[in-house]
Amino acid sequence: MQAIMETLFDVVYLTTVITVGILMIRGCKGNAQFRLFGWMAVVLGAGDSFHLVPRAVALCTTGLENYTVPLGLGKAITSVTMTVFYVLLYYVWRKRYQVTGRRELTAAVYLLAGVRVLLCLMPQNQWLSANAPLSWGIYRNIPFALLGLLVIVLFYQSAKSHQDRAFRWMWLTIVLSFGFYIPVVLWADTVPLVGMLMIPKTCAYVWTIFIGYFAMRRENSAA
């Protein structure tokens, strides 16, 4: 039952975010922020597929324990693509609120993203091992969480000051995604049931994507 339900959920999720991303890229009408948002959705779905597809195959065949290498490799790729996702989201913020300059802010985003990717590439992560160390799971997620926190603050402040109703909950979707993700990093290996939090975490990302999609439709109709 778990195999069927989880696989169906993942298929719907990946199909949805990639399809919405393509629709945004094709329907942005030259609007840079929505084109970026579309690519952000495609990166999210394509990146997650490297982990979710092998997981679905494993659940529907011989079990997760027999797919350690593809699952670990997929998780490593997803960790990098999620970092790219937040860098793109930062640029969506810049485009939407017409932010210029702020070089120190951009430098901070690239520094946190670069440190995150570097930590993800370190062999100490033991991605292809069934017993990857928890400590490195924490290390690589520290700059990732800081990057997420920075984006949360930026969207909260800007949406509030610009009275941007379309993006007023963007900050909350990111808060929820991290709120559900952090317990999984810390305790999923010892308490497998905690891994169920990945479902609401995924739903938070879908909410993020739909915020951009509906904003694009609304603004295209008004143009």
Beta strands, then each sheet from edge to edge (+ up, - down):
end
